[in-house]
Amino acid sequence: MSPPPTTFHPSPSQIHQTRFILLRLLPLELVDPILHTAHYYTLHTSLRTTRRVLHDCAEEYVVSARMTGKEVREVRFRIESHDQGWSDCPEYDGGCDGSWTWFEAKLGRGEGEEGWVVAKNLRAVGEWQVHQVVWDHTHEMVSKIQKGDSVALRTVALYPGWLNYVRRAEIDIFCWL
């Protein structure tokens, strides 16, 4: 279920206060599910708007702040990017198959952590693409986030000749108490 459109994101104290008010009227078994359905979560946003072109490498593009012990309920990624705009195998052009430029998320715990593919650029498409990806608390990476972790979005161009152009990426992390 996608969250309702909203621009308000409560602070932890506002979540506690709202829970307290609702608990005066309803049992706990109803209060927390109501707040989860409303996506009544704090929001932590990390944004980078620097144009980068990667060639035959991978690097972190944007990294979130470290988590402070709150339960992460959802992570959203919004990326604007494209590849080099051409290829020598036109049968794959325009799709993600055979694309060697992508983005992956990693937890900031140190080297050797596994990564999860967030989005791939369309192969041989030189126009800017917007990738929007939402992972809820059931996604493997989101369920593994612990206190002190950060979320890093890495941009990858795997082979010589492959270029990953990125001009904007945002990570939104929604947390419960």
C-alpha positions in Angstrom: 0.0 0.0 0.0 1.4 3.4 -0.9 1.5 6.1 1.7 -1.0 8.9 1.6 0.4 12.1 0.1 1.6 14.4 2.8 4.2 17.1 3.5 3.9 16.8 7.3 6.3 14.4 9.1 6.1 14.4 12.9 9.0 14.6 15.3 9.4 11.7 17.8 7.8 13.8 20.5 4.8 14.5 18.3 4.4 10.7 17.6 4.5 10.0 21.4 2.0 12.8 22.1 -0.4 11.5 19.4 -0.1 8.0 20.7 -0.8 9.2 24.2 -4.0 11.1 23.1 -5.2 8.1 21.0 -4.5 5.7 23.9 -7.0 7.6 26.0 -9.7 6.7 23.5 -8.6 3.4 21.9 -6.7 0.3 22.9 -3.0 -0.1 21.9 -4.0 -2.9 19.5 -5.7 -0.2 17.4 -3.5 2.9 18.0 -0.2 1.7 16.5 -1.9 0.1 13.4 -3.7 3.4 12.8 -0.5 5.4 13.0 1.3 2.9 10.7 -1.5 3.0 8.2 -1.2 6.8 8.2 2.6 6.6 7.7 2.9 8.8 10.8 6.7 8.5 10.8 9.7 10.8 11.2 11.5 11.6 8.0 15.3 11.7 7.5 16.3 13.0 4.0 19.7 12.9 2.4 20.1 14.7 -1.0 22.9 15.3 -3.4 22.6 17.3 -6.6 26.1 17.2 -8.0 26.5 16.0 -11.6 28.9 13.1 -11.8 30.0 10.8 -14.7 31.4 7.4 -13.7 33.4 5.3 -16.0 34.4 1.7 -15.2 34.1 2.2 -11.4 31.7 2.4 -8.4 31.5 5.1 -5.8 29.2 6.3 -3.1 27.0 9.2 -4.3 24.9 10.0 -1.3 25.0 8.7 2.3 22.3 9.1 4.9 22.9 10.1 8.5 23.5 7.3 11.0 20.3 5.8 12.4 19.7 6.7 16.1 18.0 3.5 17.2 14.5 4.2 15.8 12.7 1.4 13.9 13.1 2.0 10.1 9.8 1.4 8.4 10.5 2.5 4.8 13.3 3.7 2.6 12.7 5.6 -0.6 15.2 6.4 -3.4 14.8 9.0 -6.1 17.5 9.0 -8.7 18.0 11.0 -11.9 20.5 9.4 -14.3 21.3 7.8 -17.6 24.0 5.7 -19.4 26.2 6.7 -22.3 23.3 6.7 -24.8 24.6 4.1 -27.2 25.7 0.5 -27.5 26.9 -2.0 -30.1 24.1 -4.5 -29.4 20.9 -2.8 -30.4 18.7 -5.8 -29.6 19.0 -4.9 -25.9 18.7 -1.1 -26.3 15.9 0.6 -24.3 15.6 -2.1 -21.6 17.5 -3.0 -18.4 18.8 -6.3 -19.7 22.5 -5.9 -20.6 22.8 -2.6 -18.8 26.0 -2.2 -17.0 25.2 1.0 -15.2 23.1 0.8 -12.0 22.7 2.0 -8.4 22.9 -0.1 -5.3 22.3 0.5 -1.6 24.6 -0.6 1.1 24.5 -0.4 4.8 27.3 1.8 6.3 28.8 -0.7 8.7 32.2 -1.1 7.0 33.7 -2.9 4.1 32.4 -6.2 2.8 28.7 -5.6 3.4 26.4 -6.9 0.7 24.6 -4.5 -1.6 21.1 -4.4 -3.0 20.3 -3.2 -6.6 18.1 -0.2 -6.4 17.7 0.7 -10.1 19.4 0.1 -13.5 19.6 2.7 -16.2 17.9 1.8 -19.5 20.5 0.6 -21.9 21.7 3.0 -24.6 19.2 5.8 -23.5 21.0 9.1 -23.2 18.0 11.1 -21.9 17.6 11.7 -18.1 15.6 9.0 -16.4 13.9 9.3 -13.0 14.0 6.1 -10.9 11.7 6.0 -7.9 12.0 3.0 -5.6 10.3 2.3 -2.3 11.3 -0.5 0.1 9.1 -1.1 3.1 10.1 -2.8 6.4 9.7 -6.3 4.8 12.6 -5.6 2.4 15.8 -7.5 3.4 17.9 -4.4 3.6 15.4 -2.3 5.5 14.8 -5.1 8.0 18.6 -5.3 8.6 19.1 -1.6 9.5 20.4 -1.2 13.0 21.3 1.7 15.3 24.4 3.4 14.0 23.9 2.2 10.4 23.8 4.6 7.5 22.4 3.9 4.1 24.7 4.6 1.1 23.6 4.8 -2.5 26.4 3.7 -4.8 26.5 4.5 -8.5 28.2 1.8 -10.7 29.5 1.7 -14.3 31.0 -1.8 -14.5 33.0 -2.0 -17.8 35.1 0.2 -19.9 32.9 2.1 -22.4 30.0 2.2 -19.9 29.2 5.6 -18.4 26.8 6.3 -15.6 25.6 9.9 -15.5 23.9 11.0 -12.4 22.7 14.5 -11.4 20.5 14.0 -8.4 19.8 11.3 -5.8 17.7 11.4 -2.7 17.3 8.9 0.2 14.2 9.3 2.4 14.2 7.2 5.5 10.9 6.9 7.5 11.3 5.9 11.1 8.9 4.7 13.9 9.7 5.2 17.6 
